[in-house]
């Protein structure tokens, strides 16, 4: 019998594989995405000092249904606004092992439209 690993385990393996190659610096930090059924969370991280520079989430913005594409667009716009205030123009996008589709794509496109480059 073939045993299939859980989706979350497969995602964590993909994320670890990508993290070997993707790293954020002070000049070009890493934009990390985590999504759950209830919300979507974003952090801009400087991996050299291991500090979160800017963060945003659907919980922080008090969005009623934080687990949909509209919420992801609002969070993407908010993170771009916060990055502008922190004088961060360019980031490295880390999708956290998720497919670039749906909420992750909506968040990325909204951040790009509001001036964040990646």
N, CA, C and O atoms as CSV, one atom per row, in Angstrom:
chain,resi,resn,atom,element,x,y,z
A,1,UNK,N,N,0.842,-1.173,0.000
A,1,UNK,CA,C,0.000,0.000,0.000
A,1,UNK,C,C,0.896,1.248,0.000
A,1,UNK,O,O,1.882,1.314,0.734
A,2,UNK,N,N,0.548,2.211,-0.812
A,2,UNK,CA,C,1.304,3.454,-0.890
A,2,UNK,C,C,0.774,4.417,0.162
A,2,UNK,O,O,-0.427,4.680,0.235
A,3,UNK,N,N,1.680,4.935,0.971
A,3,UNK,CA,C,1.273,5.896,1.982
A,3,UNK,C,C,1.574,7.296,1.475
A,3,UNK,O,O,2.700,7.599,1.080
A,4,UNK,N,N,0.568,8.135,1.491
A,4,UNK,CA,C,0.711,9.509,1.030
A,4,UNK,C,C,0.910,10.404,2.246
A,4,UNK,O,O,0.185,10.300,3.236
A,5,UNK,N,N,1.918,11.295,2.157
A,5,UNK,CA,C,2.147,12.188,3.291
A,5,UNK,C,C,1.108,13.303,3.315
A,5,UNK,O,O,0.521,13.649,2.289
A,6,UNK,N,N,0.897,13.845,4.480
A,6,UNK,CA,C,-0.102,14.888,4.655
A,6,UNK,C,C,0.293,16.139,3.865
A,6,UNK,O,O,1.475,16.385,3.626
A,7,UNK,N,N,-0.700,16.919,3.466
A,7,UNK,CA,C,-0.440,18.135,2.703
A,7,UNK,C,C,0.435,19.105,3.472
A,7,UNK,O,O,1.299,19.763,2.892
A,8,UNK,N,N,0.213,19.196,4.783
A,8,UNK,CA,C,1.002,20.131,5.583
A,8,UNK,C,C,2.469,19.713,5.644
A,8,UNK,O,O,3.358,20.565,5.658
A,9,UNK,N,N,2.723,18.413,5.681
A,9,UNK,CA,C,4.100,17.913,5.708
A,9,UNK,C,C,4.777,18.192,4.369
A,9,UNK,O,O,5.941,18.591,4.333
A,10,UNK,N,N,4.062,17.987,3.284
A,10,UNK,CA,C,4.604,18.266,1.954
A,10,UNK,C,C,4.906,19.755,1.809
A,10,UNK,O,O,5.924,20.126,1.223
A,11,UNK,N,N,4.034,20.606,2.334
A,11,UNK,CA,C,4.259,22.053,2.265
A,11,UNK,C,C,5.497,22.442,3.057
A,11,UNK,O,O,6.293,23.266,2.606
A,12,UNK,N,N,5.662,21.853,4.236
A,12,UNK,CA,C,6.827,22.165,5.060
A,12,UNK,C,C,8.123,21.721,4.381
A,12,UNK,O,O,9.145,22.397,4.499
A,13,UNK,N,N,8.089,20.611,3.683
A,13,UNK,CA,C,9.267,20.155,2.943
A,13,UNK,C,C,9.586,21.105,1.790
A,13,UNK,O,O,10.750,21.436,1.566
A,14,UNK,N,N,8.557,21.548,1.056
A,14,UNK,CA,C,8.772,22.516,-0.034
A,14,UNK,C,C,9.342,23.810,0.518
A,14,UNK,O,O,10.266,24.387,-0.055
A,15,UNK,N,N,8.776,24.270,1.653
A,15,UNK,CA,C,9.222,25.508,2.271
A,15,UNK,C,C,10.687,25.416,2.705
A,15,UNK,O,O,11.455,26.355,2.496
A,16,UNK,N,N,11.070,24.299,3.301
A,16,UNK,CA,C,12.462,24.111,3.731
A,16,UNK,C,C,13.409,24.111,2.536
A,16,UNK,O,O,14.510,24.657,2.608
A,17,UNK,N,N,12.977,23.499,1.441
A,17,UNK,CA,C,13.794,23.447,0.231
A,17,UNK,C,C,14.008,24.845,-0.341
A,17,UNK,O,O,15.109,25.177,-0.778
A,18,UNK,N,N,12.963,25.658,-0.339
A,18,UNK,CA,C,13.063,27.021,-0.851
A,18,UNK,C,C,13.898,27.888,0.086
A,18,UNK,O,O,14.662,28.739,-0.370
A,19,UNK,N,N,13.756,27.676,1.391
A,19,UNK,CA,C,14.478,28.491,2.371
A,19,UNK,C,C,15.990,28.282,2.317
A,19,UNK,O,O,16.750,29.138,2.771
A,20,UNK,N,N,16.431,27.149,1.764
A,20,UNK,CA,C,17.864,26.947,1.581
A,20,UNK,C,C,18.431,27.958,0.594
A,20,UNK,O,O,19.597,28.340,0.694
A,21,UNK,N,N,17.619,28.388,-0.349
A,21,UNK,CA,C,18.071,29.279,-1.415
A,21,UNK,C,C,17.674,30.732,-1.181
A,21,UNK,O,O,18.412,31.636,-1.573
A,22,UNK,N,N,16.528,30.979,-0.552
A,22,UNK,CA,C,16.000,32.332,-0.375
A,22,UNK,C,C,16.350,32.851,1.010
A,22,UNK,O,O,16.037,32.224,2.022
A,23,UNK,N,N,17.007,34.012,1.040
A,23,UNK,CA,C,17.369,34.617,2.310
A,23,UNK,C,C,17.219,36.123,2.190
A,23,UNK,O,O,17.500,36.699,1.140
A,24,UNK,N,N,16.775,36.759,3.265
A,24,UNK,CA,C,16.577,38.201,3.260
A,24,UNK,C,C,17.727,38.919,3.950
A,24,UNK,O,O,18.295,38.416,4.920
A,25,UNK,N,N,18.062,40.096,3.442
A,25,UNK,CA,C,19.086,40.937,4.055
A,25,UNK,C,C,18.442,42.236,4.506
A,25,UNK,O,O,17.239,42.430,4.332
A,26,UNK,N,N,19.240,43.127,5.085
A,26,UNK,CA,C,18.694,44.413,5.516
A,26,UNK,C,C,18.248,45.240,4.315
A,26,UNK,O,O,17.226,45.923,4.380
A,27,UNK,N,N,19.008,45.183,3.213
A,27,UNK,CA,C,18.664,45.947,2.002
A,27,UNK,C,C,17.499,45.325,1.255
A,27,UNK,O,O,16.607,46.030,0.782
A,28,UNK,N,N,17.509,43.986,1.147
A,28,UNK,CA,C,16.445,43.259,0.441
A,28,UNK,C,C,15.918,42.166,1.377
A,28,UNK,O,O,16.384,41.029,1.315
A,29,UNK,N,N,14.944,42.499,2.248
A,29,UNK,CA,C,14.416,41.507,3.195
A,29,UNK,C,C,13.490,40.495,2.521
A,29,UNK,O,O,13.130,40.640,1.353
A,30,UNK,N,N,13.121,39.482,3.272
A,30,UNK,CA,C,12.268,38.399,2.776
A,30,UNK,C,C,10.823,38.660,3.180
A,30,UNK,O,O,10.536,38.923,4.348
A,31,UNK,N,N,9.906,38.586,2.202
A,31,UNK,CA,C,8.471,38.727,2.454
A,31,UNK,C,C,7.897,37.328,2.610
A,31,UNK,O,O,7.741,36.609,1.624
A,32,UNK,N,N,7.582,36.934,3.842
A,32,UNK,CA,C,7.115,35.593,4.150
A,32,UNK,C,C,5.595,35.576,4.285
A,32,UNK,O,O,5.010,36.480,4.882
A,33,UNK,N,N,4.958,34.544,3.728
A,33,UNK,CA,C,3.500,34.409,3.764
A,33,UNK,C,C,3.123,33.137,4.512
A,33,UNK,O,O,3.710,32.079,4.286
A,34,UNK,N,N,2.139,33.245,5.401
A,34,UNK,CA,C,1.535,32.070,6.032
A,34,UNK,C,C,0.036,32.220,5.913
A,34,UNK,O,O,-0.519,33.281,6.198
A,35,UNK,N,N,-0.614,31.150,5.492
A,35,UNK,CA,C,-2.068,31.211,5.396
A,35,UNK,C,C,-2.678,30.067,6.185
A,35,UNK,O,O,-2.150,28.956,6.225
A,36,UNK,N,N,-3.798,30.372,6.809
A,36,UNK,CA,C,-4.560,29.356,7.519
A,36,UNK,C,C,-5.989,29.447,7.009
A,36,UNK,O,O,-6.288,30.265,6.138
A,37,UNK,N,N,-6.863,28.622,7.540
A,37,UNK,CA,C,-8.256,28.687,7.113
A,37,UNK,C,C,-8.917,29.983,7.567
A,37,UNK,O,O,-9.811,30.496,6.894
A,38,UNK,N,N,-8.482,30.511,8.705
A,38,UNK,CA,C,-9.107,31.713,9.263
A,38,UNK,C,C,-8.465,33.013,8.821
A,38,UNK,O,O,-9.114,34.057,8.864
A,39,UNK,N,N,-7.203,32.983,8.397
A,39,UNK,CA,C,-6.545,34.235,8.080
A,39,UNK,C,C,-5.313,34.070,7.232
A,39,UNK,O,O,-4.927,32.959,6.869
A,40,UNK,N,N,-4.690,35.215,6.916
A,40,UNK,CA,C,-3.444,35.237,6.164
A,40,UNK,C,C,-2.498,36.204,6.862
A,40,UNK,O,O,-2.904,37.286,7.286
A,41,UNK,N,N,-1.247,35.811,6.975
A,41,UNK,CA,C,-0.261,36.558,7.742
A,41,UNK,C,C,0.961,36.821,6.877
A,41,UNK,O,O,1.368,35.957,6.100
A,42,UNK,N,N,1.552,38.013,7.006
A,42,UNK,CA,C,2.718,38.382,6.215
A,42,UNK,C,C,3.746,39.033,7.125
A,42,UNK,O,O,3.404,39.840,7.990
A,43,UNK,N,N,5.014,38.674,6.922
A,43,UNK,CA,C,6.109,39.302,7.651
A,43,UNK,C,C,7.207,39.668,6.671
A,43,UNK,O,O,7.455,38.944,5.707
A,44,UNK,N,N,7.867,40.798,6.919
A,44,UNK,CA,C,9.059,41.173,6.179
A,44,UNK,C,C,10.215,40.960,7.152
A,44,UNK,O,O,10.295,41.611,8.193
A,45,UNK,N,N,11.114,40.032,6.793
A,45,UNK,CA,C,12.122,39.550,7.734
A,45,UNK,C,C,13.533,39.819,7.213
A,45,UNK,O,O,13.830,39.608,6.037
A,46,UNK,N,N,14.401,40.294,8.122
A,46,UNK,CA,C,15.829,40.411,7.860
A,46,UNK,C,C,16.478,39.160,8.448
A,46,UNK,O,O,16.581,39.034,9.669
A,47,UNK,N,N,16.918,38.235,7.591
A,47,UNK,CA,C,17.448,36.961,8.071
A,47,UNK,C,C,18.851,37.078,8.664
A,47,UNK,O,O,19.269,36.199,9.418
A,48,UNK,N,N,19.588,38.143,8.341
A,48,UNK,CA,C,20.928,38.277,8.906
A,48,UNK,C,C,20.868,38.577,10.399
A,48,UNK,O,O,21.679,38.062,11.169
A,49,UNK,N,N,19.907,39.411,10.812
A,49,UNK,CA,C,19.747,39.716,12.240
A,49,UNK,C,C,18.601,38.933,12.870
A,49,UNK,O,O,18.367,39.031,14.075
A,50,UNK,N,N,17.882,38.153,12.053
A,50,UNK,CA,C,16.744,37.340,12.508
A,50,UNK,C,C,15.673,38.186,13.188
A,50,UNK,O,O,15.173,37.829,14.254
A,51,UNK,N,N,15.327,39.309,12.560
A,51,UNK,CA,C,14.314,40.220,13.099
A,51,UNK,C,C,13.216,40.447,12.074
A,51,UNK,O,O,13.463,40.494,10.869
A,52,UNK,N,N,11.992,40.586,12.583
A,52,UNK,CA,C,10.863,40.962,11.741
A,52,UNK,C,C,10.833,42.476,11.656
A,52,UNK,O,O,10.748,43.158,12.677
A,53,UNK,N,N,10.902,43.003,10.445
A,53,UNK,CA,C,10.915,44.451,10.244
A,53,UNK,C,C,9.504,45.013,10.207
A,53,UNK,O,O,9.224,46.034,10.836
A,54,UNK,N,N,8.612,44.352,9.473
A,54,UNK,CA,C,7.229,44.805,9.308
A,54,UNK,C,C,6.343,43.570,9.241
A,54,UNK,O,O,6.757,42.541,8.709
A,55,UNK,N,N,5.130,43.659,9.773
A,55,UNK,CA,C,4.200,42.544,9.663
A,55,UNK,C,C,2.774,43.057,9.502
A,55,UNK,O,O,2.457,44.198,9.838
A,56,UNK,N,N,1.930,42.179,8.978
A,56,UNK,CA,C,0.516,42.495,8.815
A,56,UNK,C,C,-0.252,41.182,8.765
A,56,UNK,O,O,0.303,40.139,8.417
A,57,UNK,N,N,-1.522,41.242,9.112
A,57,UNK,CA,C,-2.356,40.043,9.034
A,57,UNK,C,C,-3.817,40.444,8.919
A,57,UNK,O,O,-4.190,41.592,9.161
A,58,UNK,N,N,-4.628,39.474,8.546
A,58,UNK,CA,C,-6.060,39.731,8.457
A,58,UNK,C,C,-6.656,39.903,9.857
A,58,UNK,O,O,-7.666,40.590,10.009
A,59,UNK,N,N,-6.053,39.293,10.881
A,59,UNK,CA,C,-6.513,39.482,12.258
A,59,UNK,C,C,-6.210,40.899,12.735
A,59,UNK,O,O,-7.037,41.537,13.386
A,60,UNK,N,N,-5.017,41.382,12.402
A,60,UNK,CA,C,-4.607,42.725,12.797
A,60,UNK,C,C,-5.516,43.788,12.165
A,60,UNK,O,O,-5.837,44.798,12.792
A,61,UNK,N,N,-5.921,43.544,10.920
A,61,UNK,CA,C,-6.793,44.491,10.217
A,61,UNK,C,C,-8.268,44.302,10.580
A,61,UNK,O,O,-9.131,45.046,10.113
A,62,UNK,N,N,-8.545,43.294,11.421
A,62,UNK,CA,C,-9.912,42.990,11.880
A,62,UNK,C,C,-10.877,42.765,10.719
A,62,UNK,O,O,-11.981,43.309,10.697
A,63,UNK,N,N,-10.441,41.955,9.757
A,63,UNK,CA,C,-11.274,41.589,8.616
A,63,UNK,C,C,-12.183,40.452,9.064
A,63,UNK,O,O,-11.725,39.473,9.655
A,64,UNK,N,N,-13.475,40.590,8.777
A,64,UNK,CA,C,-14.456,39.624,9.269
A,64,UNK,C,C,-14.161,38.210,8.767
A,64,UNK,O,O,-14.067,37.282,9.571
A,65,UNK,N,N,-14.016,38.033,7.463
A,65,UNK,CA,C,-13.658,36.732,6.905
A,65,UNK,C,C,-12.243,36.831,6.352
A,65,UNK,O,O,-12.051,37.199,5.193
A,66,UNK,N,N,-11.254,36.504,7.176
A,66,UNK,CA,C,-9.858,36.677,6.804
A,66,UNK,C,C,-9.298,35.584,5.929
A,66,UNK,O,O,-8.142,35.665,5.515
A,67,UNK,N,N,-10.079,34.563,5.633
A,67,UNK,CA,C,-9.586,33.432,4.862
A,67,UNK,C,C,-9.992,33.449,3.404
A,67,UNK,O,O,-10.120,32.391,2.788
A,68,UNK,N,N,-10.200,34.639,2.832
A,68,UNK,CA,C,-10.583,34.672,1.423
A,68,UNK,C,C,-9.669,35.601,0.618
A,68,UNK,O,O,-8.786,36.247,1.183
A,69,UNK,N,N,-9.878,35.666,-0.681
A,69,UNK,CA,C,-9.015,36.430,-1.575
A,69,UNK,C,C,-9.112,37.928,-1.299
A,69,UNK,O,O,-8.105,38.632,-1.378
A,70,UNK,N,N,-10.292,38.421,-0.981
A,70,UNK,CA,C,-10.444,39.853,-0.694
A,70,UNK,C,C,-9.609,40.265,0.512
A,70,UNK,O,O,-9.000,41.335,0.508
A,71,UNK,N,N,-9.576,39.433,1.532
A,71,UNK,CA,C,-8.757,39.718,2.714
A,71,UNK,C,C,-7.280,39.723,2.349
A,71,UNK,O,O,-6.519,40.558,2.839
A,72,UNK,N,N,-6.872,38.792,1.492
A,72,UNK,CA,C,-5.477,38.719,1.064
A,72,UNK,C,C,-5.068,39.991,0.320
A,72,UNK,O,O,-3.945,40.472,0.477
A,73,UNK,N,N,-5.977,40.531,-0.485
A,73,UNK,CA,C,-5.686,41.783,-1.203
A,73,UNK,C,C,-5.492,42.928,-0.224
A,73,UNK,O,O,-4.584,43.743,-0.393
A,74,UNK,N,N,-6.333,42.998,0.793
A,74,UNK,CA,C,-6.212,44.067,1.791
A,74,UNK,C,C,-4.916,43.945,2.582
A,74,UNK,O,O,-4.269,44.953,2.869
A,75,UNK,N,N,-4.535,42.733,2.934
A,75,UNK,CA,C,-3.294,42.516,3.682
A,75,UNK,C,C,-2.091,42.862,2.806
A,75,UNK,O,O,-1.121,43.445,3.292
A,76,UNK,N,N,-2.144,42.506,1.513
A,76,UNK,CA,C,-1.063,42.849,0.580
A,76,UNK,C,C,-0.883,44.350,0.436
A,76,UNK,O,O,0.242,44.847,0.400
A,77,UNK,N,N,-1.994,45.071,0.354
A,77,UNK,CA,C,-1.921,46.532,0.265
A,77,UNK,C,C,-1.372,47.128,1.554
A,77,UNK,O,O,-0.598,48.085,1.521
A,78,UNK,N,N,-1.773,46.561,2.692
A,78,UNK,CA,C,-1.316,47.066,3.990
A,78,UNK,C,C,0.180,46.838,4.187
A,78,UNK,O,O,0.877,47.720,4.688
A,79,UNK,N,N,0.680,45.672,3.802
A,79,UNK,CA,C,2.108,45.396,3.976
A,79,UNK,C,C,2.944,46.300,3.076
A,79,UNK,O,O,4.029,46.728,3.469
A,80,UNK,N,N,2.451,46.593,1.873
A,80,UNK,CA,C,3.173,47.499,0.977
A,80,UNK,C,C,3.232,48.908,1.571
A,80,UNK,O,O,4.256,49.586,1.485
A,81,UNK,N,N,2.129,49.334,2.172
A,81,UNK,CA,C,2.078,50.658,2.809
A,81,UNK,C,C,3.059,50.729,3.982
A,81,UNK,O,O,3.762,51.725,4.149
A,82,UNK,N,N,3.101,49.667,4.794
A,82,UNK,CA,C,4.011,49.638,5.940
A,82,UNK,C,C,5.472,49.578,5.500
A,82,UNK,O,O,6.345,50.161,6.145
A,83,UNK,N,N,5.735,48.868,4.397
A,83,UNK,CA,C,7.099,48.808,3.874
A,83,UNK,C,C,7.552,50.169,3.360
A,83,UNK,O,O,8.706,50.555,3.543
A,84,UNK,N,N,6.644,50.892,2.721
A,84,UNK,CA,C,6.963,52.249,2.266
A,84,UNK,C,C,7.341,53.134,3.437
A,84,UNK,O,O,8.301,53.902,3.364
A,85,UNK,N,N,6.577,53.022,4.526
A,85,UNK,CA,C,6.858,53.825,5.718
A,85,UNK,C,C,8.205,53.448,6.332
A,85,UNK,O,O,8.885,54.302,6.901
A,86,UNK,N,N,8.594,52.184,6.221
A,86,UNK,CA,C,9.867,51.718,6.762
A,86,UNK,C,C,11.006,51.857,5.746
A,86,UNK,O,O,12.124,51.409,6.001
A,87,UNK,N,N,10.720,52.481,4.593
A,87,UNK,CA,C,11.694,52.716,3.523
A,87,UNK,C,C,12.251,51.416,2.943
A,87,UNK,O,O,13.440,51.312,2.640
A,88,UNK,N,N,11.365,50.430,2.796
A,88,UNK,CA,C,11.719,49.164,2.150
A,88,UNK,C,C,11.050,49.172,0.784
A,88,UNK,O,O,9.824,49.232,0.687
A,89,UNK,N,N,11.869,49.111,-0.286
A,89,UNK,CA,C,11.317,49.171,-1.637
A,89,UNK,C,C,11.281,47.811,-2.321
A,89,UNK,O,O,10.349,47.504,-3.064
A,90,UNK,N,N,12.309,46.996,-2.063
A,90,UNK,CA,C,12.442,45.706,-2.733
A,90,UNK,C,C,12.508,44.584,-1.711
A,90,UNK,O,O,13.177,44.708,-0.685
A,91,UNK,N,N,11.817,43.494,-1.990
A,91,UNK,CA,C,11.832,42.318,-1.112
A,91,UNK,C,C,12.021,41.062,-1.952
A,91,UNK,O,O,11.864,41.085,-3.173
A,92,UNK,N,N,12.361,39.963,-1.276
A,92,UNK,CA,C,12.411,38.639,-1.892
A,92,UNK,C,C,11.145,37.925,-1.443
A,92,UNK,O,O,10.880,37.841,-0.244
A,93,UNK,N,N,10.355,37.406,-2.390
A,93,UNK,CA,C,9.076,36.795,-2.055
A,93,UNK,C,C,9.260,35.335,-1.659
A,93,UNK,O,O,9.813,34.538,-2.416
A,94,UNK,N,N,8.788,34.999,-0.464
A,94,UNK,CA,C,8.828,33.633,0.055
A,94,UNK,C,C,7.381,33.204,0.276
A,94,UNK,O,O,6.739,33.638,1.233
A,95,UNK,N,N,6.876,32.362,-0.601
A,95,UNK,CA,C,5.467,31.986,-0.538
A,95,UNK,C,C,5.189,30.901,0.477
A,95,UNK,O,O,4.052,30.445,0.593
A,96,UNK,N,N,6.197,30.477,1.214
A,96,UNK,CA,C,6.005,29.548,2.319
A,96,UNK,C,C,5.638,28.136,1.913
A,96,UNK,O,O,5.017,27.417,2.696
A,97,UNK,N,N,6.005,27.716,0.707
A,97,UNK,CA,C,5.680,26.369,0.254
A,97,UNK,C,C,4.300,26.245,-0.366
A,97,UNK,O,O,3.929,25.174,-0.846
A,98,UNK,N,N,3.534,27.331,-0.360
A,98,UNK,CA,C,2.196,27.309,-0.966
A,98,UNK,C,C,2.317,27.541,-2.470
A,98,UNK,O,O,3.293,28.131,-2.936
A,99,UNK,N,N,1.333,27.080,-3.220
A,99,UNK,CA,C,1.299,27.347,-4.648
A,99,UNK,C,C,1.027,28.829,-4.882
A,99,UNK,O,O,0.299,29.461,-4.116
A,100,UNK,N,N,1.617,29.382,-5.945
A,100,UNK,CA,C,1.366,30.777,-6.295
A,100,UNK,C,C,0.018,30.822,-7.006
A,100,UNK,O,O,-0.061,30.868,-8.234
A,101,UNK,N,N,-1.036,30.808,-6.199
A,101,UNK,CA,C,-2.388,30.716,-6.730
A,101,UNK,C,C,-3.348,31.172,-5.635
A,101,UNK,O,O,-3.060,31.002,-4.450
A,102,UNK,N,N,-4.464,31.737,-6.013
A,102,UNK,CA,C,-5.496,32.097,-5.035
A,102,UNK,C,C,-5.066,33.216,-4.108
A,102,UNK,O,O,-4.697,34.301,-4.557
A,103,UNK,N,N,-5.117,32.945,-2.802
A,103,UNK,CA,C,-4.833,33.970,-1.795
A,103,UNK,C,C,-3.395,34.465,-1.842
A,103,UNK,O,O,-3.144,35.658,-1.669
A,104,UNK,N,N,-2.449,33.560,-2.075
A,104,UNK,CA,C,-1.037,33.950,-2.124
A,104,UNK,C,C,-0.795,34.860,-3.327
A,104,UNK,O,O,-0.097,35.868,-3.217
A,105,UNK,N,N,-1.364,34.506,-4.456
A,105,UNK,CA,C,-1.228,35.329,-5.660
A,105,UNK,C,C,-1.892,36.690,-5.474
A,105,UNK,O,O,-1.324,37.710,-5.866
A,106,UNK,N,N,-3.080,36.720,-4.887
A,106,UNK,CA,C,-3.796,37.977,-4.661
A,106,UNK,C,C,-3.007,38.906,-3.748
A,106,UNK,O,O,-2.942,40.111,-3.989
A,107,UNK,N,N,-2.407,38.346,-2.701
A,107,UNK,CA,C,-1.590,39.134,-1.782
A,107,UNK,C,C,-0.379,39.728,-2.506
A,107,UNK,O,O,-0.069,40.908,-2.344
A,108,UNK,N,N,0.295,38.909,-3.300
A,108,UNK,CA,C,1.487,39.360,-4.022
A,108,UNK,C,C,1.139,40.457,-5.029
A,108,UNK,O,O,1.845,41.461,-5.124
A,109,UNK,N,N,0.062,40.268,-5.772
A,109,UNK,CA,C,-0.339,41.259,-6.776
A,109,UNK,C,C,-0.731,42.582,-6.124
A,109,UNK,O,O,-0.399,43.649,-6.641
A,110,UNK,N,N,-1.432,42.520,-5.001
A,110,UNK,CA,C,-1.832,43.735,-4.291
A,110,UNK,C,C,-0.607,44.471,-3.757
A,110,UNK,O,O,-0.563,45.700,-3.791
A,111,UNK,N,N,0.378,43.739,-3.267
A,111,UNK,CA,C,1.610,44.369,-2.776
A,111,UNK,C,C,2.362,45.033,-3.920
A,111,UNK,O,O,2.889,46.135,-3.765
A,112,UNK,N,N,2.412,44.370,-5.061
A,112,UNK,CA,C,3.077,44.959,-6.240
A,112,UNK,C,C,2.360,46.214,-6.716
A,112,UNK,O,O,3.006,47.208,-7.048
A,113,UNK,N,N,1.040,46.179,-6.754
A,113,UNK,CA,C,0.266,47.332,-7.213
A,113,UNK,C,C,0.447,48.533,-6.301
A,113,UNK,O,O,0.311,49.673,-6.745
A,114,UNK,N,N,0.749,48.292,-5.039
A,114,UNK,CA,C,0.926,49.389,-4.081
A,114,UNK,C,C,2.390,49.788,-3.903
A,114,UNK,O,O,2.732,50.459,-2.930
A,115,UNK,N,N,3.261,49.380,-4.840
A,115,UNK,CA,C,4.615,49.906,-4.886
A,115,UNK,C,C,5.731,49.029,-4.380
A,115,UNK,O,O,6.884,49.460,-4.391
A,116,UNK,N,N,5.449,47.815,-3.934
A,116,UNK,CA,C,6.500,46.927,-3.440
A,116,UNK,C,C,7.065,46.152,-4.622
A,116,UNK,O,O,6.302,45.627,-5.433
A,117,UNK,N,N,8.387,46.071,-4.735
A,117,UNK,CA,C,9.014,45.401,-5.862
A,117,UNK,C,C,9.566,44.039,-5.459
A,117,UNK,O,O,10.295,43.920,-4.474
A,118,UNK,N,N,9.210,43.015,-6.231
A,118,UNK,CA,C,9.799,41.673,-6.088
A,118,UNK,C,C,9.517,40.861,-7.316
A,118,UNK,O,O,9.925,39.702,-7.398
